[in-house]
Amino acid sequence: MYRGEYKDKGWSEMDKIRLAGIKKQYESVLLDDVVSFWEKNGIDTQYGGYIHYLDRDGSVLCDDKAVWIQSRACWLFARLYNTLEPRDGWLEKSRQGYEFIRKNCFDERGRMYFKVTREGKPLQMRRYFFSEAFTAIAFAEYGKAARNADAVRFARDLFIRMTEYLNCPDPAILPPKIDPVTRPLISHSPYMIMVATAQILRECDDNNDIYQPVIDDCIRTILEKFVKPEQGVLLETVKPDGAVMDNPEGRTVNPGHAIETAWFIMQEGLRSNRSGIISQSLNILKWSFERGWDKEYGGLLNFVDLNGKPPEKIEWSMKYWWPHNEALYASLLAYHITKDESYAKMFEKVHAFSFEFFPDPEYGEWYGYLNRDGSVCLPIKGSMFKGPFHLPRQLLYSIKLIDQMLIKE
């Protein structure tokens, strides 16, 4: 059973001491625990890029390189440089990721691999364009940090290519998962990733007129087709007209993805002063948290079924690190926007669970994969999907947001 304690009260009249304490804790975890772990164990000084399939103590389990992780780490070091402190070491670590990716991770058509060998030889390509998305944010952030206009240009070109993949998918390049003639469907994740990618490129690219229309169109699609207010849910997969499919795939709710999308839209609403989409994003956060929170053991479940039926995915009950990271930042941002203490309670609830079960005080970083009861399922610190991204992004974004909250008060 979940043993964690949390403040079952909000932050009435803004608990400055509590917020300052969270900020101090997050700064320590970010720099002394997470970033230091990857700086010590993940930098490939021989071939460039990053080694990331790591055991609990940082020892290497596999030296193949997922392009997602190469790009995410490249982005992180540049983002730290741009927003926290301009350390030369961070810029250099971002540069070596940028150069490795640009040299090794594209095929002759310009498509990006999902996985390459340590030295950069191709291994695997997937049907998604997520490698392109993470590389676009990495190149844009690095370009901003290094004042490298060519890197930013490359990021912009990648983004334009992504819009083509989204709007006119070529089955020879992006083969569909399900036969689109027999069962046409659309997925939430490409629209979500387009919003997140465009938001970062908009910050880094002076020629940024192309990003806002894509953000607006993708948010509109998410809200009109994937969000079902009458059922209180954001679905992962629907028919092209937004109709619900009554099968396991069509009933799948991914609380972590939905919560992540909620804060992307919240940020957009805050930036453009659009209360309508803020209200809708707050609903997505509340619905997704309520559906996803494990009332028996605590923590967020990976998947739930819209109608309460058994989920199809066998890992449905595990507790992954990244949905908790997304929920921490989303609830903190929701409180910042609304001052509604229910979001402070939500934050404290996730914070208590997360810091009870995920950290590894002996070797650093967080475990990524827990059983339903919070016990460690896999002690690894990195894999083909887990690397230095969700956790340090949440810590960094939360630190910067708390600064705003304390200044505002």
Backbone hydrogen bonds, N-H to C=O, Kabsch-Sander energy under -0.5 kcal/mol:
donor,donor_aa,acceptor,acceptor_aa,energy
2,Y,296,E,-0.6
8,D,6,Y,-0.8
9,K,7,K,-1.1
14,M,11,W,-2.1
16,K,14,M,-1.7
19,L,15,D,-2.4
20,A,16,K,-2.8
21,G,17,I,-2.0
22,I,18,R,-2.3
23,K,19,L,-2.5
24,K,20,A,-2.3
25,Q,21,G,-2.4
26,Y,22,I,-3.0
27,E,23,K,-2.4
28,S,24,K,-1.9
29,V,25,Q,-2.6
30,L,26,Y,-2.8
31,L,27,E,-2.4
32,D,28,S,-2.2
33,D,28,S,-0.6
33,D,29,V,-0.9
34,V,29,V,-2.9
35,V,30,L,-3.1
36,S,31,L,-0.6
37,F,33,D,-1.0
38,W,34,V,-1.8
39,E,35,V,-2.5
40,K,36,S,-2.1
41,N,37,F,-2.3
42,G,38,W,-2.3
44,D,42,G,-0.6
44,D,49,G,-2.0
45,T,43,I,-1.1
48,G,44,D,-1.5
49,G,96,Q,-0.5
51,I,42,G,-2.2
52,H,50,Y,-0.5
53,Y,62,C,-0.6
54,L,52,H,-1.7
55,D,59,S,-3.2
58,G,55,D,-1.9
61,L,53,Y,-2.8
62,C,53,Y,-1.3
65,K,116,V,-3.3
66,A,64,D,-0.5
67,V,114,F,-2.4
68,W,114,F,-0.6
70,Q,66,A,-2.2
71,S,67,V,-2.6
72,R,68,W,-2.7
73,A,69,I,-2.6
74,C,70,Q,-2.1
75,W,71,S,-2.6
76,L,72,R,-2.5
77,F,73,A,-2.3
78,A,74,C,-1.6
79,R,75,W,-2.9
80,L,76,L,-2.8
81,Y,77,F,-1.8
82,N,78,A,-2.6
83,T,79,R,-2.4
84,L,80,L,-2.2
85,E,80,L,-2.2
87,R,85,E,-2.4
91,L,87,R,-1.8
92,E,88,D,-2.5
93,K,89,G,-2.1
94,S,90,W,-2.1
95,R,91,L,-2.4
96,Q,92,E,-2.0
97,G,93,K,-1.0
98,Y,94,S,-2.4
99,E,95,R,-2.6
100,F,96,Q,-1.6
101,I,97,G,-2.5
102,R,98,Y,-2.4
103,K,99,E,-1.8
104,N,100,F,-2.1
105,C,101,I,-2.3
107,D,111,R,-2.9
110,G,107,D,-1.5
113,Y,105,C,-1.9
114,F,124,Q,-3.0
115,K,124,Q,-2.0
116,V,65,K,-2.5
117,T,121,K,-2.7
120,G,117,T,-1.0
123,L,115,K,-2.1
124,Q,115,K,-2.1
133,A,129,F,-1.6
134,F,130,F,-2.5
135,T,131,S,-2.0
136,A,132,E,-2.3
137,I,133,A,-1.8
138,A,134,F,-1.9
139,F,135,T,-2.9
140,A,136,A,-2.2
141,E,137,I,-2.4
142,Y,138,A,-2.8
143,G,139,F,-2.8
144,K,140,A,-2.1
145,A,141,E,-2.2
146,A,142,Y,-3.3
147,R,143,G,-0.9
148,N,143,G,-2.2
149,A,147,R,-0.8
152,V,148,N,-1.6
153,R,149,A,-2.4
154,F,150,D,-2.4
155,A,151,A,-2.1
156,R,152,V,-2.3
157,D,153,R,-2.4
158,L,154,F,-2.2
159,F,155,A,-2.2
160,I,156,R,-2.3
161,R,157,D,-2.0
162,M,158,L,-2.1
163,T,159,F,-2.1
164,E,160,I,-1.5
165,Y,161,R,-2.2
166,L,162,M,-2.4
167,N,163,T,-2.5
168,C,164,E,-2.7
173,I,170,D,-1.9
174,L,170,D,-3.5
183,R,179,D,-2.9
186,I,238,V,-2.8
188,H,236,E,-2.8
191,Y,187,S,-0.6
191,Y,188,H,-0.6
192,M,188,H,-2.0
193,I,189,S,-2.7
194,M,190,P,-1.7
195,V,191,Y,-1.8
196,A,192,M,-2.1
197,T,193,I,-2.5
198,A,194,M,-2.5
199,Q,195,V,-2.2
200,I,196,A,-1.5
201,L,197,T,-2.5
202,R,198,A,-2.4
203,E,199,Q,-0.9
204,C,200,I,-1.3
205,D,201,L,-2.3
206,D,204,C,-0.6
208,N,206,D,-1.6
211,Y,208,N,-1.1
212,Q,208,N,-0.7
214,V,210,I,-0.7
215,I,211,Y,-2.4
216,D,212,Q,-2.8
217,D,213,P,-2.4
218,C,214,V,-2.6
219,I,215,I,-2.5
220,R,216,D,-2.3
221,T,217,D,-2.2
222,I,218,C,-2.5
223,L,219,I,-2.7
224,E,220,R,-2.4
225,K,221,T,-2.5
226,F,221,T,-0.7
226,F,222,I,-1.5
227,V,222,I,-1.4
228,K,233,V,-3.2
231,Q,228,K,-1.2
232,G,228,K,-1.2
233,V,228,K,-1.2
235,L,226,F,-2.6
236,E,252,T,-1.7
238,V,186,I,-2.1
239,K,243,A,-2.6
242,G,239,K,-2.8
246,D,244,V,-0.5
247,N,245,M,-1.9
251,R,247,N,-1.9
252,T,249,E,-1.1
253,V,304,V,-2.5
258,A,254,N,-2.5
259,I,255,P,-2.5
260,E,256,G,-2.3
261,T,257,H,-2.6
262,A,258,A,-2.0
263,W,259,I,-1.7
264,F,260,E,-1.7
265,I,261,T,-2.4
266,M,262,A,-2.5
267,Q,263,W,-2.3
268,E,264,F,-1.6
269,G,265,I,-2.7
270,L,266,M,-2.5
271,R,267,Q,-2.3
272,S,268,E,-2.1
273,N,269,G,-0.7
274,R,269,G,-2.2
275,S,273,N,-0.8
278,I,274,R,-1.5
279,S,275,S,-2.6
280,Q,276,G,-1.8
281,S,277,I,-2.3
282,L,278,I,-2.4
283,N,279,S,-1.8
284,I,280,Q,-2.0
285,L,281,S,-2.2
286,K,282,L,-2.5
287,W,283,N,-3.1
288,S,284,I,-2.5
289,F,285,L,-2.4
290,E,286,K,-2.4
291,R,287,W,-2.5
292,G,288,S,-2.4
293,W,289,F,-2.3
294,D,299,G,-3.3
295,K,293,W,-0.9
298,G,294,D,-2.3
301,L,292,G,-2.9
302,N,316,W,-1.7
302,N,318,M,-0.7
303,F,316,W,-1.4
304,V,253,V,-2.1
306,L,251,R,-2.4
308,G,305,D,-1.8
316,W,313,K,-1.6
318,M,315,E,-1.4
319,K,370,L,-1.9
320,Y,318,M,-0.7
321,W,368,G,-1.6
324,H,320,Y,-0.7
325,N,321,W,-1.6
326,E,322,W,-2.4
327,A,323,P,-2.2
328,L,324,H,-2.1
329,Y,325,N,-2.0
330,A,326,E,-2.6
331,S,327,A,-2.3
332,L,328,L,-1.9
333,L,329,Y,-2.7
334,A,330,A,-2.4
335,Y,331,S,-2.1
336,H,332,L,-2.2
337,I,333,L,-2.2
338,T,334,A,-2.4
339,K,335,Y,-2.9
341,E,339,K,-0.6
343,Y,340,D,-1.7
344,A,340,D,-0.7
345,K,341,E,-2.2
346,M,342,S,-1.9
347,F,343,Y,-2.6
348,E,344,A,-2.5
349,K,345,K,-2.2
350,V,346,M,-2.3
351,H,347,F,-3.1
352,A,348,E,-2.4
353,F,349,K,-1.9
354,S,350,V,-2.9
355,F,351,H,-2.5
356,E,352,A,-0.8
356,E,353,F,-0.6
357,F,353,F,-1.9
358,F,354,S,-2.3
360,D,365,E,-1.7
364,G,360,D,-2.7
367,Y,358,F,-3.2
368,G,380,I,-0.8
369,Y,378,L,-0.7
370,L,319,K,-2.2
370,L,368,G,-0.5
371,N,375,S,-3.3
374,G,371,N,-1.8
377,C,369,Y,-2.2
378,L,369,Y,-1.9
381,K,54,L,-2.0
382,G,54,L,-1.6
383,S,386,K,-2.2
387,G,385,F,-0.5
389,F,387,G,-1.8
393,R,389,F,-3.0
394,Q,390,H,-2.3
395,L,391,L,-2.4
396,L,392,P,-2.7
397,Y,393,R,-3.0
398,S,394,Q,-2.5
399,I,395,L,-2.3
400,K,396,L,-2.2
401,L,397,Y,-2.3
402,I,398,S,-2.8
403,D,399,I,-1.9
404,Q,400,K,-1.6
405,M,401,L,-2.5
406,L,402,I,-2.8
407,I,403,D,-2.3
408,K,404,Q,-2.7
409,E,405,M,-2.0
